[in-house]
Amino acid sequence: MDNHDSTNQATPDSALPDSVAPSSDQSLRTISSAELFHGAREVLIQHDEKTYRLQVTRNGKLILVK
C-alpha cells in the first residue's frame, strides 16, 4: 500500500487516549475492498496478538470473525 499519500493517513485509534475520539472532519485513510481482498473472498487481519478473518458473504456483505 505504498501508493497512498502519507498526508491521507489518520492517527490510529490505538494511539489516541481513551478520552479522545477522532473527529468526523479528520481525513481518514480509505481502502477499497477490491484492493484489500485482491480477488479473494477472505483476508486475515493481525491486530495486536490476535488474528481476525474478514470474509465477503454470498450477498456481498462483510463479516469480521475473531
C-alpha positions in Angstrom: 0.0 0.0 0.0 2.9 2.2 -0.8 0.9 4.2 -3.3 -1.2 6.0 -0.6 -0.3 9.6 0.1 1.1 9.8 3.6 -0.9 13.0 4.3 -4.1 10.9 4.0 -3.3 8.7 6.9 -5.1 9.4 10.2 -3.8 8.6 13.6 -4.6 5.1 14.6 -7.3 4.9 17.3 -4.9 2.9 19.5 -2.5 5.8 19.6 -5.2 8.2 21.0 -6.0 8.4 24.7 -9.4 6.9 25.6 -10.9 10.4 26.2 -10.0 11.5 22.7 -12.1 10.2 19.8 -11.3 11.1 16.2 -13.5 13.9 14.9 -15.5 13.4 11.7 -13.6 16.2 9.9 -10.3 14.4 10.1 -9.0 12.8 6.9 -9.3 9.0 7.2 -7.4 6.6 5.0 -9.8 4.7 2.7 -9.0 1.3 1.2 -11.4 -0.2 -1.3 -12.4 -3.8 -0.7 -11.1 -4.8 -4.1 -7.6 -3.5 -3.1 -7.9 -5.2 0.3 -9.1 -8.6 -1.0 -7.2 -8.8 -4.3 -9.9 -11.1 -5.7 -10.0 -13.4 -2.7 -13.2 -14.0 -0.5 -11.4 -13.6 2.8 -8.3 -12.0 4.4 -6.6 -12.3 7.7 -6.1 -9.2 9.8 -3.4 -9.3 12.6 -4.3 -6.9 15.4 -2.1 -6.9 18.5 -1.5 -10.6 19.1 -4.9 -11.7 17.7 -5.8 -12.8 14.2 -9.2 -11.9 12.7 -10.8 -13.2 9.5 -12.6 -10.7 7.3 -15.0 -12.5 4.8 -17.2 -11.5 1.9 -20.5 -13.3 2.1 -22.5 -14.6 -0.9 -24.6 -11.5 -0.6 -21.6 -9.2 -0.8 -21.6 -8.2 2.9 -18.6 -8.2 5.1 -18.2 -10.3 8.3 -15.4 -9.9 10.7 -14.7 -13.1 12.8 -12.3 -13.4 15.8 
